[in-house]
Protein backbone atom coordinates (compact mmCIF):
# COMPACT_ATOMS: atom_id res chain seq x y z
CA UNK A 1 0.00 0.00 0.00
CA UNK A 2 2.92 2.34 0.74
CA UNK A 3 4.18 1.80 -2.81
CA UNK A 4 0.75 2.74 -4.20
CA UNK A 5 0.75 5.82 -1.97
CA UNK A 6 3.86 7.15 -3.71
CA UNK A 7 3.10 5.88 -7.23
CA UNK A 8 -0.38 7.42 -7.46
CA UNK A 9 0.76 11.06 -7.17
CA UNK A 10 3.49 10.33 -9.71
CA UNK A 11 0.97 8.93 -12.21
CA UNK A 12 -1.26 11.97 -11.71
CA UNK A 13 1.71 14.30 -12.32
CA UNK A 14 2.65 12.46 -15.51
CA UNK A 15 -0.97 12.62 -16.69
CA UNK A 16 -1.18 16.37 -16.05
CA UNK A 17 2.16 16.93 -17.78
CA UNK A 18 0.98 14.89 -20.76
CA UNK A 19 -2.25 16.90 -21.05
CA UNK A 20 -0.33 20.17 -20.83
CA UNK A 21 2.05 19.07 -23.58
CA UNK A 22 -0.87 18.02 -25.78
CA UNK A 23 -2.48 21.44 -25.32
CA UNK A 24 0.79 23.12 -26.36
CA UNK A 25 0.97 20.92 -29.45
CA UNK A 26 -2.66 21.75 -30.27
CA UNK A 27 -1.89 25.47 -30.15
CA UNK A 28 1.25 25.08 -32.24
CA UNK A 29 -0.73 23.08 -34.81
CA UNK A 30 -2.79 26.20 -35.61
CA UNK A 31 0.04 27.36 -37.89
CA UNK A 32 1.15 24.05 -39.41
CA UNK A 33 -0.69 24.68 -42.70
CA UNK A 34 0.70 28.22 -42.97
CA UNK A 35 4.07 29.56 -44.08
CA UNK A 36 6.15 31.57 -41.61
CA UNK A 37 7.04 35.02 -42.97
CA UNK A 38 8.63 37.15 -40.26
CA UNK A 39 8.90 37.77 -36.52
CA UNK A 40 8.27 41.27 -35.15
CA UNK A 41 9.36 42.02 -31.59
CA UNK A 42 9.14 44.52 -28.75
CA UNK A 43 10.00 44.30 -25.03
CA UNK A 44 6.86 42.36 -24.12
CA UNK A 45 5.95 40.23 -27.14
CA UNK A 46 7.02 38.48 -30.28
CA UNK A 47 4.54 38.89 -33.13
CA UNK A 48 4.78 36.23 -35.84
CA UNK A 49 3.34 36.79 -39.31
CA UNK A 50 2.31 33.84 -41.48
CA UNK A 51 0.87 33.53 -44.98
CA UNK A 52 -0.91 31.02 -47.19
CA UNK A 53 1.90 31.72 -49.69
CA UNK A 54 5.54 30.77 -49.18
CA UNK A 55 6.57 34.44 -49.29
CA UNK A 56 4.92 37.81 -49.47
CA UNK A 57 4.59 39.08 -53.02
CA UNK A 58 3.25 41.96 -55.04
CA UNK A 59 -0.55 41.64 -55.18
CA UNK A 60 -3.11 40.15 -52.80
CA UNK A 61 -1.76 38.41 -49.65
CA UNK A 62 -3.75 36.48 -47.01
CA UNK A 63 -1.91 37.01 -43.70
CA UNK A 64 -2.15 35.53 -40.21
CA UNK A 65 -0.75 36.89 -36.95
CA UNK A 66 0.12 35.22 -33.64
CA UNK A 67 1.28 37.08 -30.51
CA UNK A 68 3.43 35.42 -27.84
CA UNK A 69 4.05 36.92 -24.41
CA UNK A 70 7.77 36.69 -23.74
CA UNK A 71 7.61 36.45 -19.94
CA UNK A 72 5.27 33.45 -19.91
CA UNK A 73 5.84 31.93 -23.38
CA UNK A 74 2.07 31.83 -23.89
CA UNK A 75 0.06 32.91 -26.92
CA UNK A 76 -2.44 35.74 -26.61
CA UNK A 77 -6.01 34.64 -27.22
CA UNK A 78 -7.77 38.00 -26.88
CA UNK A 79 -6.27 41.00 -28.63
CA UNK A 80 -7.49 43.69 -30.99
CA UNK A 81 -5.16 44.57 -33.87
CA UNK A 82 -4.71 47.08 -36.68
CA UNK A 83 -1.93 47.42 -39.24
CA UNK A 84 -0.44 49.87 -41.72
CA UNK A 85 1.87 48.89 -44.58
CA UNK A 86 3.99 51.75 -45.95
CA UNK A 87 6.05 51.86 -49.14
CA UNK A 88 9.11 54.10 -48.83
CA UNK A 89 9.75 55.42 -52.34
CA UNK A 90 12.63 57.69 -53.29
CA UNK A 91 10.44 60.81 -53.28
CA UNK A 92 7.30 59.90 -51.28
CA UNK A 93 5.60 57.32 -49.08
CA UNK A 94 2.24 55.62 -49.53
CA UNK A 95 0.22 52.79 -48.02
CA UNK A 96 -1.89 50.10 -49.70
CA UNK A 97 -5.32 48.44 -49.60
CA UNK A 98 -5.80 46.22 -46.56
CA UNK A 99 -8.56 44.65 -44.53
CA UNK A 100 -9.32 44.88 -40.86
CA UNK A 101 -7.77 42.15 -38.70
CA UNK A 102 -10.15 39.68 -37.08
CA UNK A 103 -9.86 36.57 -34.91
CA UNK A 104 -9.48 33.55 -37.17
CA UNK A 105 -12.62 31.42 -37.05
CA UNK A 106 -12.11 28.17 -35.17
CA UNK A 107 -8.66 29.16 -33.88
CA UNK A 108 -7.52 30.13 -30.39
CA UNK A 109 -4.39 32.17 -31.10
CA UNK A 110 -4.58 33.34 -34.72
CA UNK A 111 -5.78 36.62 -36.22
CA UNK A 112 -6.05 37.22 -39.94
CA UNK A 113 -6.67 39.72 -42.73
CA UNK A 114 -5.22 40.68 -46.10
CA UNK A 115 -2.90 43.28 -47.62
CA UNK A 116 -2.66 44.20 -51.31
CA UNK A 117 0.89 45.32 -52.14
CA UNK A 118 0.32 47.24 -55.37
CA UNK A 119 4.02 47.52 -56.16
CA UNK A 120 7.10 45.41 -55.58
CA UNK A 121 10.21 46.37 -53.69
CA UNK A 122 13.41 47.32 -55.49
CA UNK A 123 16.97 48.21 -54.54
CA UNK A 124 15.97 51.70 -53.35
CA UNK A 125 12.29 51.36 -52.38
CA UNK A 126 11.03 49.14 -49.55
CA UNK A 127 7.87 48.27 -47.60
CA UNK A 128 7.55 48.33 -43.84
CA UNK A 129 4.64 47.08 -41.75
CA UNK A 130 3.42 48.52 -38.46
CA UNK A 131 1.15 46.34 -36.29
CA UNK A 132 -0.65 48.04 -33.41
CA UNK A 133 -2.48 45.88 -30.89
CA UNK A 134 -4.27 46.12 -27.57
CA UNK A 135 -4.28 43.49 -24.79
CA UNK A 136 -6.25 44.09 -21.57
CA UNK A 137 -6.58 47.82 -22.43
CA UNK A 138 -2.82 48.23 -22.87
CA UNK A 139 -1.53 49.38 -26.27
CA UNK A 140 1.54 47.94 -27.99
CA UNK A 141 3.20 48.32 -31.37
CA UNK A 142 5.77 46.53 -33.52
CA UNK A 143 7.30 47.65 -36.81
CA UNK A 144 9.68 46.00 -39.27
CA UNK A 145 10.74 46.23 -42.91
CA UNK A 146 9.31 43.38 -45.00
CA UNK A 147 10.32 41.86 -48.33
CA UNK A 148 7.77 42.13 -51.16
CA UNK A 149 9.24 40.79 -54.44
CA UNK A 150 7.56 41.18 -57.81
CA UNK A 151 4.90 38.69 -58.87
CA UNK A 152 5.70 36.43 -61.83
CA UNK A 153 2.52 37.46 -63.68
CA UNK A 154 0.42 40.62 -63.50
CA UNK A 155 -1.92 40.00 -60.55
CA UNK A 156 -2.49 43.63 -59.54
CA UNK A 157 -2.86 46.87 -61.47
CA UNK A 158 -3.07 50.57 -60.60
CA UNK A 159 -4.92 52.84 -63.03
CA UNK A 160 -6.80 56.09 -63.41
CA UNK A 161 -10.38 55.74 -64.60
CA UNK A 162 -12.38 57.91 -66.98
CA UNK A 163 -13.67 59.70 -63.86
CA UNK A 164 -10.05 60.76 -62.97
CA UNK A 165 -10.11 58.58 -59.85
CA UNK A 166 -7.15 56.26 -59.22
CA UNK A 167 -7.94 52.62 -58.45
CA UNK A 168 -6.13 49.45 -57.36
CA UNK A 169 -7.49 46.17 -58.77
CA UNK A 170 -6.14 42.83 -57.54
CA UNK A 171 -6.63 39.17 -58.43
CA UNK A 172 -7.75 37.08 -55.44
CA UNK A 173 -8.90 33.80 -57.05
CA UNK A 174 -8.20 31.47 -58.69
CA UNK A 175 -4.99 30.96 -56.73
CA UNK A 176 -4.44 27.57 -58.37
CA UNK A 177 -6.22 27.67 -61.76
CA UNK A 178 -7.52 24.47 -63.33
CA UNK A 179 -8.95 23.55 -66.71
CA UNK A 180 -12.69 24.15 -66.47
CA UNK A 181 -14.80 26.65 -64.58
CA UNK A 182 -12.97 28.53 -61.79
CA UNK A 183 -14.23 30.84 -59.07
CA UNK A 184 -13.11 34.32 -60.16
CA UNK A 185 -12.59 36.89 -57.40
CA UNK A 186 -11.18 40.41 -57.63
CA UNK A 187 -10.61 43.16 -55.08
CA UNK A 188 -11.24 46.77 -56.14
CA UNK A 189 -10.09 49.79 -54.13
CA UNK A 190 -10.12 53.57 -54.55
CA UNK A 191 -7.02 55.61 -53.80
CA UNK A 192 -8.69 58.15 -51.52
CA UNK A 193 -5.31 59.47 -50.37
CA UNK A 194 -1.74 58.22 -50.15
CA UNK A 195 -2.70 56.36 -46.97
CA UNK A 196 -6.36 55.43 -47.55
CA UNK A 197 -7.65 52.79 -49.98
CA UNK A 198 -11.32 51.98 -49.25
CA UNK A 199 -13.19 49.17 -51.01
CA UNK A 200 -15.16 50.27 -54.09
CA UNK A 201 -18.71 48.93 -53.83
CA UNK A 202 -21.43 48.09 -56.35
CA UNK A 203 -19.42 48.38 -59.56
CA UNK A 204 -19.40 45.58 -62.15
CA UNK A 205 -16.50 43.92 -63.98
CA UNK A 206 -16.97 42.30 -67.38
CA UNK A 207 -14.19 39.99 -68.54
CA UNK A 208 -13.01 38.26 -71.68
CA UNK A 209 -10.16 35.76 -71.10
CA UNK A 210 -7.94 35.17 -74.15
CA UNK A 211 -4.95 33.01 -75.14
CA UNK A 212 -2.72 35.26 -77.27
CA UNK A 213 -0.50 32.35 -78.34
CA UNK A 214 -3.47 30.34 -79.60
CA UNK A 215 -5.08 32.75 -82.05
CA UNK A 216 -6.36 34.89 -79.16
CA UNK A 217 -9.28 32.51 -78.61
CA UNK A 218 -11.65 33.03 -75.69
CA UNK A 219 -13.66 30.52 -73.64
CA UNK A 220 -17.36 29.75 -72.99
CA UNK A 221 -19.54 30.09 -69.87
CA UNK A 222 -17.74 33.01 -68.22
CA UNK A 223 -19.86 35.14 -65.89
CA UNK A 224 -19.26 38.79 -65.05
CA UNK A 225 -18.04 39.79 -61.59
CA UNK A 226 -20.49 41.53 -59.29
CA UNK A 227 -19.99 42.94 -55.81
CA UNK A 228 -20.62 40.62 -52.86
CA UNK A 229 -21.75 42.76 -49.94
CA UNK A 230 -20.70 40.11 -47.39
CA UNK A 231 -17.15 39.44 -48.62
CA UNK A 232 -16.63 42.98 -50.02
CA UNK A 233 -15.08 41.56 -53.18
CA UNK A 234 -16.18 41.02 -56.79
CA UNK A 235 -17.13 37.45 -57.70
CA UNK A 236 -17.88 35.65 -60.96
CA UNK A 237 -16.75 32.59 -62.94
CA UNK A 238 -13.72 32.17 -65.17
CA UNK A 239 -13.60 29.46 -67.84
CA UNK A 240 -10.14 28.15 -68.78
CA UNK A 241 -10.28 25.58 -71.57
CA UNK A 242 -6.60 24.57 -71.55
CA UNK A 243 -3.34 25.13 -69.69
CA UNK A 244 -1.01 27.94 -70.68
CA UNK A 245 -0.89 31.73 -70.58
CA UNK A 246 -4.17 33.63 -70.36
CA UNK A 247 -4.72 37.38 -70.52
CA UNK A 248 -7.78 38.29 -68.46
CA UNK A 249 -9.18 41.31 -70.31
CA UNK A 250 -11.36 43.44 -68.04
CA UNK A 251 -13.95 46.20 -68.48
CA UNK A 252 -14.88 48.10 -65.31
CA UNK A 253 -18.30 49.75 -65.05
CA UNK A 254 -19.56 51.99 -62.25
CA UNK A 255 -22.93 51.76 -60.51
CA UNK A 256 -24.51 53.85 -63.32
CA UNK A 257 -23.29 51.30 -65.89
CA UNK A 258 -20.75 53.79 -67.25
CA UNK A 259 -17.42 52.43 -68.49
CA UNK A 260 -14.64 53.47 -66.11
CA UNK A 261 -11.71 51.59 -67.67
CA UNK A 262 -11.05 48.93 -70.31
CA UNK A 263 -12.20 48.04 -73.82
CA UNK A 264 -13.95 45.14 -75.51
CA UNK A 265 -11.77 42.65 -77.39
CA UNK A 266 -12.54 42.67 -81.13
CA UNK A 267 -10.81 41.68 -84.37
CA UNK A 268 -9.24 45.14 -84.50
CA UNK A 269 -8.53 45.35 -80.75
CA UNK A 270 -6.74 42.28 -79.42
CA UNK A 271 -6.64 43.26 -75.75
CA UNK A 272 -8.10 45.59 -73.15
CA UNK A 273 -5.94 48.23 -71.50
CA UNK A 274 -7.19 46.83 -68.19
CA UNK A 275 -6.11 43.23 -67.66
CA UNK A 276 -4.62 40.65 -65.34
CA UNK A 277 -2.62 37.50 -66.19
CA UNK A 278 -2.72 33.79 -65.32
CA UNK A 279 -0.42 30.99 -66.44
CA UNK A 280 -0.68 27.38 -65.30
N, C-alpha and C positions, 0 to 999 in steps of 0.2 A: 504493500500500500504506500510505503514511503517513496518507492520508485515512481509510482503513478503520481504522487503529490508533486514531484519535481518535473516530471515529463509533461504533465498537462499544461502548465503555464508556457513551457517551451513550444508545444504544438500550437497553442493559441497565438504566440508571438510570431511564429513562422507563417501561420495563416494570415494574420494581419499584414505582415510584411509582403506576402504574396499578393494580397488584394491591392495594397498600395502600389506595388510595382505594376500590376495590371492596369490600374487607373492611369498611371503615368504613360504607359504604352498606348492606351486608348487616346489620350490627349495628343501624344506625338503623332499618332496615325492620322490625325486630321489634316496633315500636310503631305502625306505620302504620295498623293496623286498630283501634287503641285511641284513646280520647279522653283527652287530657291533663287532669289535675285540679289538681295543685298540686305545687310544688317545696318540699321541706324542705331545710334546710342546716345544716351545722356547719363547723368549721374545716377539716376534711379532705375532706368529701364533699358533693355535692348528691344528694338522694334524691327522684326523681320518682315521683309516683303517677298511675296511669292507670286508666281504667275502660272497661267495655264500653258504659256509658251516657255521655251527653254531660255529665252532672253527677252528683254524689252526690245521693241522695234518701232520704227516709224509706223504710225497708224493706230488702230484700236487695240488696247491692251486690257484684258481682264486681270485685276490685281487683288491679292489677298494680304491681310496684315495680321500679325500676331505680336502681342506685347508680353514680355517677360519681366517680372520684377526681380532685380538683381539680388536684393538682400535675402529673398526667400526662394529664388529659383522656381517661382510659380507663374503660370500664365494668367493674365487678366481676363476675366469673363464678362465684366461690365464696364465698358468705356464708351465714350462718345468721341468720334474722330472727324476731322476735316483735313483737307490737303490742298496744296497749291504747287503745281509744277511751273517752273519758270525757265524759259530759254534765254540764255545770255548771248546775244548777238554782238557783233563788233560795234554797232552804233545804237542799239536799243535792247530792251527786254520785253518779253511778252509771255503770257501763259498759254493755256490750251483748253479745249473742251474736257470736262471731267464730270463724273457723277458724284452724288453724295456717297458717303461710306456707311454701310449698314452691317448689322450682325448677320453673319452667314447662316442661312436657314439650316437647322439640324446640327449645327456645330456649337461647341462650348467656348472656343478660344479664338475663332477666326472672324474677321471683318472683311468685307469686300466692296469693290466698286470698279470703275473703269476710268482710264485716261486715254485720250486720243492725242498722240504726239504728231502734230501736223508737219513737222520737219525733222530731219535727222541731224545728229551731231556732225561736226567736222573738226578739223584741227584747231580752229579758233573759236568755235561756238559750241556751247555745252548746255545741257539741261541740269537743273537741280530740283529737288523735291523736298518741300517742307510738310511735315505731318504734325498737326496740332491735335492734342487729345486731352480729355478730362476724365479723371478717376476720382470718385468720392469728392467731387467739387474742387479738386485741385487740378490746375492746368499745367500741361507739360508740352514740350516741343522738341522735335528732332529735325535735322536738315542735313542732306548729303547731296553731292553731285552724283548723277546716275548716267549710265551709258545707254544711248538710244541710237543704234546703227540704222542705216537705210534699209528699207524693205526691198526684197528682190523684185517684186512687181508693184505697180502703182495701186496701192490700197487706200490712199487718202489723197484728197485734192483740195486746194484752196483757190477760190475764184470770186470774182465780182460779178454779180448778177446784173440784169438789165435795169434793175431798180437801184443800182449803185451801192448795194449792200454787199459786204464781203461775207462769204460763207466758208465753212469747213464741212466736207462730206467724206464719210469714212465707211469702208466695207467692214461689216461685222460677221456675217455669214454668207456663203459657206466657208468655214475654216478649212475643211477637208472636202473639196468638191468631188463628186462622183458622176459617172455617166447616168443621165436620167434627170428627174425633177429634183431640184435642191431648194431648201428654204433660203430665201434671199432677204438679207437684213442689212439696212444702211442707217447710219446715224447722220443727222443733219443739224448743224449748229450755226448761229449767227455770231459774227464778230462784233459784239456790242461795244467793246473797248479792247485795249491791249491785254486786259486781265479778265474779261468777262465774255463767255461763250455760251449763252443759253440755248437750249434745244429749240429748234424751229418746229412748230406744230401745224398740223392740218394742211401741209402741202401735199403734192403727189409727184411720184417719180415714174415716168415711163422708161422702158429699157428695151434695147434691141441688141442682144449678144451676137457677135460675129467672129468668124475665124478668118483673119486676113490671109493666112497661108493656104486656105482651101477655097479660093474663089470668093471669099468674104461671105460665105453662106451663114444664115441665121439658124434658128431652131424653133420648133413648135411648142405651143402650150405654156408660153411665158405669161405671167400675170404681173400687172403693174404694182408698184409698192405704194401702200397707203399708210397713214400714220396710225399706230396703235397707242391709244391713250393710256393703257396700263404700262406697257414697256417703254414708252416714249421714244420708240424707234420706228422706222419705216419697214414694212414687211410685205413680201410678195413671193413669187416662185420663179426660179431660174432653170431653164432647160438647157442641159449640156449633152449633146448627142454623141460626142467622142472626146477622147483625151487630147490634150494639146493646149495651145495658147488661144485664149479668148479675150477679145476686147469688149467690155461691157459698156456699150454706148448708152448714155443717159440723157433724158430731157426732163428738167425740173420745172414744175408748174406751181404757182402759188394758190392760195385758197379762193382766188377769183378765176382760176383756170387760165391765167396768163403765163406765158412762157418766160421763165426767169433766166434759164441757161440751157444750152444744148440745141442740137438740130437733129432732124430725122435723117436716117441713113437711106440714100437713094442711089440710083445708078451713077449720078453725077457727084454725089457726096458720100464718100466711102466710110466716113466716121464722124461722130459727134465731137464737138470741142470739149464736152464734159463726159469723161469716161473713167472707168476703173479697169483693172486687169486681173485675170486668173490664168494660171497654167498648172496643169496636173497630168 
